[in-house]
Amino acid sequence: TRRIGRQPQRFLGGPNVTFVDAPLETTIATAAKLTGRTANGWSIGLLDAFTMRERARYLDAAGVENETTVEPRANYFLGRVKRELREGNSTIGLAMTAVNRALDEPALEPIFRRAAYVGGLDWTHAWSNQKYSFDGAVAVTHNRGTAEAVDALQLSPARYLQRPDREHSRRDPTKTSLTGYVADGCFSKLAGEHWKGSVCYQEYSPTFEINEAGFIGSTDMRSVTPLIYYDENRPGKYLRGWEQYLFWNPSWNFDGDMTFNGVGAITFAEFPNFWSY
């Protein structure tokens, strides 16, 4: 919901504009939300909202007052369905978002994408009395618009597809759509007397894009994170318990260049007086 009712995105400025009176937010004309849970383990969430066209007044260099659209009409839909299985030890879920705009003015087409869709699947699965688990998710994004609007996505700091040394997913200024994906999976040992740990993998394709209805931090990344830790939870003379973690988290881009590499260790201890270190 962070994007619904946002500040209009079209900026009016330059030497031919001397004054602008633009709205600070987009009017949500109507919206509806439905959430619930059924007796047999289904969880459902639906949200649909329609936002109005927003217009701004401005004075040009000759002092003449004009009016233009700074945000087109749009419809936002978000849906989420999840099913619990095996008495809650396993779940499977589906999610979808759709943003559709009415770009009925040629000046808006280079600025706004006409449509943006996201579809995803996620799951959790635990077994051996929740001693082990395998969790993961896959999501696909698809953005459509004019060549100028899609090219702006390719040039954005989230991907920089115009980089001359890039080999994977190079910029194509003639494209009118951009499709990407994200995938992650994690195998974990959650229980046991002492030793626990996990191995996780995730990747964000360079063309992954969810900003129309959500938030994106980075793209073009593959990473693996093994973690192992020792847990002593039996109280002793000097400590009520202690834990020792060791982890490694390297990451690469889709060209195979290492972009981060780190090894870390964390030690935690609790004393008989409940102070901790």
N, C-alpha and C positions, 0 to 999 in steps of 0.2 A: 504493500500500500504506500510505500515511500514515494512512488512516482505519480500517484493519482492526485490531481489537484496541484501539481507542481507549478513553480513559477514559469510563465511562458518562455519558450526557448529562443524565439527569434529576437535577435538584438538589432536595434535601430541606432545607427550612429554614422559618423563620417563627416566630411566637410559640408555636405549638403543638408545636414540635420542640425538645427540649432536648439531644439527643445523637444522632449519626449514625455508624454503622459501615458505610461503603460501600466497595466494591472500587475500586482505583485503575486497573484495566484490565479489558478484556473478554476472556474466554477464547476463544481460537481452537480450536474443537473439532477441526477437520480442514481441511486445505488441500492443494492440488496445483497444481503449476506445470509447464508444458511449453513449452520454447523450442527453436527449431531453424531450420535453413536447408537448403533442398533444392538439388540440383545445377542446377536450371533457374531459379534466381533468386527463389524464394519464401522469405520470412522470416516465421516464425510465433511468436507468444507468447500463451499462455493461462494464466490464473490463476483459480482458484475457491477460496473459503474460506467456511466456515460458522462463525459465532460464537454462543456460548451466551447464554441469558438470564442476566442478572446481577441479584441481589437484594441489598438493603441492610437492615440492622436499625436501628431508631431508637426513641427513647423520646419519648413525647408529654408534654404538660404535666402529666398526672396520674401520670407515672412508669411507664406501662404500655409494655412492649416490643411493637413491631410489626415487620412485615416487608413489603417492597413491591419491585416490579420497578423498576430504574433503567436497564436497557438490555434491549430485547427481542431475541429470536433474529433473526438476519439472515444472508442469503447475499450474498456479494460475487463478482461475475464481471467479469473484464477480459480482453478479447481484442484482438489486434493482428495484422494480416496486411499484408505489403508485398511488392510484386513489382518487380524490377528489369527494365528494358527497354533496348534499344539499347545493350548493353554497359555498363550502369550510367549512361548519360547521362539516362535518364528513370526515374522510379519512380512508382508509384501505391499508395496504402495505404488500408486501412480499419481503424477502431478502434471498440470498443464497451465500455461499462461498464454494469452493471446491479446495483442494490442493491434487495433485496426483504426486508421485515421482516414478522414475525408479530406483529401488533398485536392480541392476543387479550384485552387488558384495556382497558376504556373509558378509564381514566386516562391511557393512553399515547397515545391518538389525537391529542389536541391538541398533543403535544410532538414526535412523530416522524412523518416522512413514510412512507407505506406502501411507495412504490416510487420509484426515481429511475433514469432511463436517459439515456445519452449515446451518440450515434452520429456518426461523423465520417469524412470523406474528405480525403486530402491527396495532393499530387503535387509532383514536381519534373520539370523538362524543360529540358535544355540542348542547344544546337545550335551549329553553326559552330565545331566543335572546342572546345566549352565556352566560347566567347566571350560568348554570351548565355544567359540562363536566365529561366524563368518558374516561380515556385513559389507554392503557395497551399494553403489548407485551408478546409473548411467543417465545422462541427459543430452538431448540434441537441441540445437537452436537453429532457427532459420529467420533471416531478416531480408525484407524485400523493399525495393525503392528504385529511384532513378540511379544512373551511373554515378552522379555527383554525390548523392546521399550515401551510397554503398562505399564509394571511394573514401569518404570521410572516415568510415569505420576502419578501412585498411590503413589509413595514415595516422590513426589515433595512437597516443602513447601506450595503450594497452597491447599494441601489436607491432607497429612500425614495419609493415610489410614492404615498404619501399627501401629498406636497408640494402645497400649494394652487396653485402656479403651474405645475404640470406639465400638459402637453398630451398627450404621447405616453405610452401604457401607464399609464393611471391605475389606482389601487388599486380592486379589486373584492373586498370581504370575503366574498362568497359563492362565490368560485371554489374548486374542489377539485382543480385542476391548474394547472401553470405551465409554459409551453413557451417556449423562447428559442433563440437561435442566435449563433454567432460566425463571421465570414468574414474571410479576409485573402488578399492576393495581392501579389506583388512581381516586378517586371520589372527585371533587372539586366544591365549590361554588365560582365563579369568580367575580360576580358582586352583587351589592346591596348597599344600602345607607351607611351601617356601617359594618355589620358583614360578614366576609368571612372566608374560611377555606378549609381544605382538609383532607382526610384520605387515606393514601397510604400503599400498602403491596407489598413486593417483596421477592422472595426466589431464591437462587442459590443452585442447588443440589451439593453434594460433588464431583460428577464426571463430572461437567460442564467444558469444555475445548475448548478455541477458539484461543490459542496462535499461531497456524500455519498461520493464516491470520489476526489476530487482537490482542487484548490485554486483559488480564484478571488480575483483582486485587485480588479477593478472591473468595472462594467457601464456601459451607457448611454453609449457612446463611439464616435465615428467620427473617424478620423485619416488623414492622408496625410503621407508623409515622403519628399520628394525629396532626394537626396544626389548630389553630384558631386565628383570629386576628380582631381587631377593627380598622376601618379606619375613621378618621374624616377629611374630605377634604373641609369643609367649613371654610374659613378664619375667625379668631376671632381677638380680640384686641391684644393678645400677641403671637399668633401662626397662621401661614398660614394653618397649618394642622399637624396632628400627627397620628402615628400608633403604636399599641401595639400588639406584637406577643407572643404567648405561644405555645410551642410544646413539644412533648415527643417522643423519638426514641429508644425503646428497640430492641434488636436483640438476637436471639438464634441460636444455631447450630441444626442439624437434630437429635441429641440425646436429645434435650430439655434443654441443658445447656445455661444459659444466658451468652452471651459474651460481651454485652454492654448494658448500661442503662443510659439514660441521659434526664434531663428536662431542657429546656432553655426558656428564655424570652428575647425579643428584643424590645426596645423602640426607635422610630424615631420621631423627631420633626423638623419642619422648621419654622424659625422665619420670621417676616415681611421683614427683609432685605435680605432674601434668604439664610442666614446662616442656617446650619442644625446641629443637634445633634443626 
